[in-house]
Amino acid sequence: MTDEIHLSRVEDEFKGRDYPTDRDELVDACSGTTVLFADGDADLGELIADIEQERFESAEDAFVALQNVLPIEALGEPGQSDGDA
């Protein structure tokens, strides 16, 4: 994987892996890759390690699981309203 990647490109990077794969293999492959968010960043391997699911059947499966462990900084533009009035 590359050293830095925007969140919008993570699924494309996942597609370069062989599936099915287990979480630990994906953690090893992605550790050291920084995911850039709208406001901040995080180590992709550490994020994957936080996923409860132990096996991924596809890149899409891994990316969907990743969505559940993303920090609030990953969502939207900094300071952007979530639509609440």
Backbone as a ProteinNet text record, in pm:
[ID]
protein_1_A
[PRIMARY]
MTDEIHLSRVEDEFKGRDYPTDRDELVDACSGTTVLFADGDADLGELIADIEQERFESAEDAFVALQNVLPIEALGEPGQSDGDA
[TERTIARY]
83.3	0	87.7	25.8	98	110.8	197.8	220.6	107.3	42.4	-70.1	-178.1	-302.2	-413.8	-535.8	-611.9	-737.3	-840.7	-928.8	-1031.9	-1109.2	-1133.3	-1210.7	-1139.5	-1011.5	-934	-903.8	-947.4	-914.6	-972.1	-1096.4	-1156	-1077.1	-1030.6	-948.5	-820.2	-760	-639	-670.6	-784.9	-826	-841.7	-884.8	-908.6	-780.6	-666	-539.1	-498.3	-580.6	-551.8	-625.3	-582.3	-651.7	-757.7	-874.8	-986	-1035.2	-1090.8	-1110.9	-978.3	-979	-862	-909.7	-822.8	-863.9	-815	-873.3	-844.8	-696.1	-631.8	-490.8	-402.3	-432.6	-355.6	-372.8	-495.2	-521	-456.8	-457.4	-388.9	-240.9	-177.4	-34.6	-6.5	-92	-71.6	-90.9	-175	-212.6	-145	-77.2	-8.3	97	103.1	198.2	141	20.4	-47	-136	-116.1	-194.7	-315.5	-433.7	-556.9	-583.9	-600.6	-626.2	-776.2	-823.7	-964.8	-988.7	-1114.2	-1149.8	-1081.9	-1067	-1005.6	-920.5	-801.2	-711.4	-671.9	-615.2	-570.7	-559.5	-536.9	-520.2	-445.6	-385.2	-316.9	-422.4	-419.5	-519.2	-514.2	-396.2	-383.8	-449.5	-433	-494.4	-646.8	-697	-841.7	-897.2	-829.8	-874.8	-870.5	-770.3	-759.5	-879.7	-944.5	-1061.5	-1189.7	-1186.9	-1304.5	-1327.5	-1450.9	-1483.4	-1486.6	-1523.3	-1531.2	-1392.6	-1383.9	-1254.2	-1212.9	-1305.6	-1275.9	-1351.6	-1286.7	-1346.6	-1352.5	-1468.9	-1489.1	-1450.1	-1443.2	-1412.3	-1360.7	-1310	-1266.8	-1384.5	-1500.1	-1619.1	-1657.6	-1650.3	-1680	-1587.6	-1459.8	-1363.5	-1390.3	-1422.5	-1446.6	-1573	-1677.9	-1801.7	-1774.9	-1699.7	-1666.7	-1584.1	-1495.7	-1413.2	-1498.3	-1607.7	-1695.1	-1744	-1757.9	-1811.6	-1711.2	-1583.9	-1482.6	-1414.9	-1461.1	-1400	-1430.9	-1333.4	-1358	-1442.2	-1500.4	-1585.6	-1510.8	-1379.7	-1299.5	-1302.3	-1339.6	-1340.6	-1460.9	-1559.5	-1686.6	-1698.2	-1727.5	-1758.3	-1642	-1671.2	-1572	-1562.6	-1445.3	-1434	-1535.6	-1606.9	-1704.4	-1835.1	-1849.6	-1970.1	-2084.9	-2202.1	-2319.8	-2366.7	-2423.2	-2477.4	-2621.6	-2671.2	-2805.5	-2906.8	-2868.3	-2960.3	-2977.8	-3099.4	-3126.5	-3124.2
-119.1	0	125.4	235	361.6	412.4	511.1	563.6	652.1	724.6	811.1	791.3	791.3	770.9	844.7	903.6	966.8	857.2	882.9	785.5	738.5	826.8	792.2	689.8	666.7	572.5	440.2	425.8	305	178.9	183.6	63.7	21.1	116.2	82	11.9	57.7	-6.9	-147.7	-164.3	-296.5	-393	-342.3	-427.6	-493.9	-442.1	-500.5	-623.1	-662.1	-776	-899.9	-1016	-1142	-1166.2	-1209.6	-1238.6	-1379.6	-1442.8	-1391.1	-1375.6	-1288.7	-1265.8	-1243.3	-1266.5	-1240.8	-1103.5	-1057.7	-922.3	-903.4	-1000.8	-985	-968.1	-1040.1	-1025.3	-885.2	-834.2	-700.8	-594.5	-615.2	-523.6	-516.7	-632.9	-636.2	-564.2	-586.7	-526.3	-374.5	-325.4	-183.7	-100	-164	-89.4	2.4	122.4	219.5	306.6	276.8	359.3	458.7	585.7	691.2	722.6	716.9	755.3	901.1	981.4	1124.3	1149.3	1216.5	1248.3	1394.7	1434.6	1575.3	1661	1604	1678.2	1581.6	1551.2	1463.2	1341.2	1243.9	1121.6	1010.7	887.9	773.2	663.6	572.1	458.5	356.2	317.1	224.9	89.8	40.5	-86.9	-83.6	27.2	40.7	45.8	113.1	118	-21.9	-95.4	-231.1	-320.3	-302.6	-382.2	-360.2	-244.9	-214.3	-280.1	-334.6	-400	-533.1	-558.7	-684.2	-803.5	-779.4	-886.2	-947.4	-1079.4	-1146.9	-1187.7	-1185.8	-1230.2	-1142.8	-1113.5	-1031.7	-1112.3	-1112.6	-1189	-1111.4	-978.6	-893.7	-758.6	-680	-544.1	-461.2	-479	-405.9	-443.8	-571.5	-619.8	-552.9	-545.2	-482.8	-333.2	-266.8	-122.9	-89.9	-169.2	-147.5	-164.5	-267.3	-289.5	-173.4	-118.6	-5.8	116.4	136.6	252.5	258.4	142.2	136.2	174.6	186.7	221.6	355.5	426.8	555.3	660	742.7	850.4	961.2	1044.8	1154.1	1246.2	1257.5	1344.1	1298.7	1174.4	1120.2	1165.8	1221.6	1252.1	1397.9	1424.6	1559.8	1655.1	1778	1884.6	1937.8	1984.6	2042.7	2154	2148.6	2252.2	2240.7	2141.6	2127	2075.5	2132.4	2090.2	1956.1	1873.3	1745.7	1758.2	1881.6	1906.9	1937	1924.4	1958.7	2108.8	2150.2	2293.8	2344.3
0	0	0	-36.1	-34.4	109.3	130.9	265.5	314.8	223.3	256.2	152.1	197.3	105.6	158.3	69.3	108.4	133.2	226.8	262.7	139.4	46	-73.9	-162.4	-140.9	-222.4	-151.3	-27.5	50.1	-14.1	-58.6	-119.4	-243.3	-323.4	-440	-397.7	-288.6	-236.9	-187.2	-122.6	-76.2	-193.8	-308.3	-425.2	-475.5	-438.1	-478.2	-396.9	-300.3	-212.2	-260.5	-211.5	-239.6	-132.9	-175.3	-83.8	-109.2	-7.6	127.8	201.9	301.7	386.8	529.2	624.5	762.1	806.7	915.3	965.8	993.1	1057.4	1092.6	969.4	862.3	738.1	680.6	684.3	631.8	721	851.5	944.2	908.6	891.7	858	727	627.9	496	497.9	587.3	586.3	694.1	787.8	893.5	831.9	882.4	829.9	719.3	674.7	574.6	647.1	621	683.7	597.5	658.8	589.9	622.9	518.5	534.4	536.3	642	657.9	626	630.8	613.1	720	838.8	949.4	1031.7	984.1	1057	976.8	1047.2	981.6	1085.9	1037.7	1126.8	1051.4	1125.8	1066.2	1022.4	896.5	843	913.2	941.5	1011.5	1148.4	1220.5	1352.9	1342.6	1239.3	1219.6	1191.3	1104.7	1071.4	1195.1	1279.1	1401.7	1493.7	1482.9	1565.6	1514.4	1394.1	1335.9	1406.6	1445.7	1514.2	1417.7	1295	1194.4	1174.8	1170.9	1163	1022.1	926.7	790.1	691.1	580.4	475.4	346.3	284.6	162	36.4	47	-68.5	-20.3	-114.1	-82.1	-32.2	-93.7	-51.1	91.6	122.9	257.8	360	330.7	421.2	435.3	325.6	329.3	408.2	390.3	466	615.5	652.3	793.4	848.6	766.9	808.6	842.6	770.7	793.7	938.7	1000.7	1137.2	1245.1	1210.6	1311.5	1283.4	1181.7	1149.4	1255.6	1289.3	1386.5	1323.5	1405.5	1358.9	1261.9	1277.2	1190.1	1043.9	1021.4	885.2	804.7	871.1	805	769.3	644.2	598.1	603.7	575.3	579.9	722.9	763.4	897.8	917.7	1027.9	1059.8	984.4	898.1	818.8	905.6	888.3	961.7	910.4	998.8	954.5	909.6	899.3	849.4	957.2	1083.6	1190.9	1198.2	1219.6	1225.6	1368.6
[MASK]
+++++++++++++++++++++++++++++++++++++++++++++++++++++++++++++++++++++++++++++++++++++

